[in-house]
Amino acid sequence: MAFDDIREFVAHLEKTGHLKRVRARVSRDLEIAEITDRVSKGPAERNQALLFESVEGFDTPVLINAFGSPERMAAALGVEHLNDLSARVAKLLDMRMPGSLVDKLKKLGDLFDVAKAGPKHVRSAPCQEVVETGHPSLASLPVLQCWPKDAGRFITLPMVFTKDPVTGARNVGMYRLQVYDERTLGMHWQIHKGSAEHQRLAEERRAPMDVAIALGGDPACIYSASAPLPPGIDEMVFAGWLRGSGVPMVRCKTVDLDVPAETEIVLEGTVDPAERRLEGPFGDHTGYYSLARDYPVFHLKAVTRRRQPIYPTTIVGRPPQEDYWLGKATERIFLPIIRLMLPEVVDMNMPAEGVFHNLVIVSIKKRYPGQARKVMYALWGLGLMMLAKNILVVSEHVDVQNLSEVAWRATGNVDARRDIVIVDGPMDDLDHAALRHRFGGKMGIDATEKNADDAIGQPWPEEIAMSEEIRALVARRWTEYGL
Ligand SMILES: Cc1cc2nc3c(=O)[nH]c(=O)nc-3n(C[C@H](O)[C@H](O)[C@H](O)COP(=O)(O)O)c2cc1C
């Protein structure tokens, strides 16, 4: 099931028991964050999306934790289980010519899904029901302060639209935005990200950059802003493919950009690519405050919105939180793409504890010595995987989603002198332990079983397993034991 906008998604979540309306009066400063943190870390049956309907000083309701469970994340992208996303991408990438006519027609259907994924341009849009251009202001948005030592209030779930000043290609990224005042925002696009590249190109040309910030909209669009797509792949086409139809887009009122027509609120403005201002600190998804650093500044030119918008947001902090599930969707979508280039890869897991880039666990079909290393090096060269700090490789039969099994294999199967690889490379902007900001050491751990090909000094032992005969016998007699 695809959704046209965030309202349809909210209605679906409510109908299926995944959303709670909070009518009690709450403050946008810290209180909503503390409630949400408890809900997202609490028992699964209480981990619901929250719609705060009475935020002190505002008419606008605040939606949070909408993507914060596997069920809600899957529903947002129109599938039943997150694993179905891998299957959908794998089907698309399967370039083998099918045999039967029926299979050929199915394949044609898959390609047709891509063909109809392009954005559709519309002239009037719900996100432009109200247009404020004279004295636009951010003051009507119930932007949250998330943690006590945050530098202020931050917009945390935006789709940030920019374009390449040379090719005109669009980028959409999810980057937090610090509210400095009613007209100015800090743009926390990190150095490795798409819009940072657009800013570098604009700076070379000494030209101001148009920027549009869209809040709300179809959940597939919101997710796509967070997806690490390679440059040149349009997030809005990707969103169109995910939702099964092209995203309706409308021209902004004051900048040369298009935004999804069904969003709730759009902030239009410009960034002078040479201007910088201190952004942060901010309680980040690492569980620590990220340090204050210089980032570009957005100057507001217009606010366009629905008459009665919903303000969608999220909080990040010590995991697990809502962003973990956005990342899980990415892991499932990108697995078949990684397998296209590294066919030995079976599965991967980026657990919540590893906050995406700190730990990537990958299982492989190992066929030759050094293959685990080859996989590590290849992953470190793939898009934003370059930021992975630790890569742990296990054999194909290990369930990478089972952290207990992974810990058992990773400690037992490893000799520190033989199986650990230390390299240097680019580090995530938020890595507080790196040797220096954005550069540091990375570790690869080869926890696959070793054999004579790996030139080991002693025979590799056999793993314990009960005989099939006894297992079958015990299964047959189980009720007799009275256990
Ligand atoms: C809730 C949330 C907040 C994020 N905040 C930031 C941020 O402040 N800065 C940043 O560079 N990336 C942030 N990211 C990650 C980017 O959205 C992600 O890397 C995405 O691929 C960026 O798009 P791009 O590859 O087109 O630049 C955030 C992701 C999520 C889910």
The ligand as a Tripos MOL2 file, in Angstrom:
@<TRIPOS>MOLECULE
LIG
   31    33     1     0     0
SMALL
NO_CHARGES

@<TRIPOS>ATOM
      1 C1         17.1310   11.2800   11.2850 C.3       1 LIG1
      2 C2         18.3530   11.4650   10.4390 C.ar      1 LIG1
      3 C3         19.1430   12.5930   10.5900 C.ar      1 LIG1
      4 C4         20.2810   12.7820    9.8120 C.ar      1 LIG1
      5 N1         21.0290   13.9090    9.9860 N.ar      1 LIG1
      6 C5         22.0910   14.1250    9.1920 C.ar      1 LIG1
      7 C6         22.8310   15.3380    9.2930 C.ar      1 LIG1
      8 O1         22.5470   16.1810   10.1360 O.2       1 LIG1
      9 N2         23.8670   15.5260    8.4490 N.ar      1 LIG1
     10 C7         24.2170   14.5940    7.5000 C.ar      1 LIG1
     11 O2         25.1420   14.8350    6.7250 O.2       1 LIG1
     12 N3         23.5500   13.4260    7.3910 N.ar      1 LIG1
     13 C8         22.4990   13.1710    8.2130 C.ar      1 LIG1
     14 N4         21.7910   12.0060    8.0940 N.ar      1 LIG1
     15 C9         22.2300   11.0040    7.1300 C.3       1 LIG1
     16 C10        21.8640   11.4060    5.7120 C.3       1 LIG1
     17 O3         20.4910   11.6520    5.6190 O.3       1 LIG1
     18 C11        22.2520   10.3140    4.7250 C.3       1 LIG1
     19 O4         23.6490   10.1600    4.7490 O.3       1 LIG1
     20 C12        21.7830   10.5950    3.3080 C.3       1 LIG1
     21 O5         22.3020    9.6040    2.4550 O.3       1 LIG1
     22 C13        22.2250   11.9530    2.8310 C.3       1 LIG1
     23 O6         21.8140   12.1570    1.5190 O.3       1 LIG1
     24 P1         22.8760   12.4270    0.3740 P.3       1 LIG1
     25 O7         23.6300   11.1140    0.2330 O.co2     1 LIG1
     26 O8         22.0340   12.7350   -0.8040 O.co2     1 LIG1
     27 O9         23.7170   13.5300    0.8260 O.co2     1 LIG1
     28 C14        20.6570   11.7980    8.8700 C.ar      1 LIG1
     29 C15        19.8680   10.6520    8.7170 C.ar      1 LIG1
     30 C16        18.7330   10.4770    9.4830 C.ar      1 LIG1
     31 C17        17.9050    9.2350    9.3000 C.3       1 LIG1
@<TRIPOS>BOND
     1     1     2 1
     2     2     3 ar
     3     2    30 ar
     4     3     4 ar
     5     4     5 ar
     6     4    28 ar
     7     5     6 ar
     8     6     7 ar
     9     6    13 1
    10     7     8 2
    11     7     9 ar
    12     9    10 ar
    13    10    11 2
    14    10    12 ar
    15    12    13 ar
    16    13    14 ar
    17    14    15 1
    18    14    28 ar
    19    15    16 1
    20    16    17 1
    21    16    18 1
    22    18    19 1
    23    18    20 1
    24    20    21 1
    25    20    22 1
    26    22    23 1
    27    23    24 1
    28    24    25 2
    29    24    26 1
    30    24    27 1
    31    28    29 ar
    32    29    30 ar
    33    30    31 1
@<TRIPOS>SUBSTRUCTURE
     1 LIG1         1 GROUP 0 **** ****
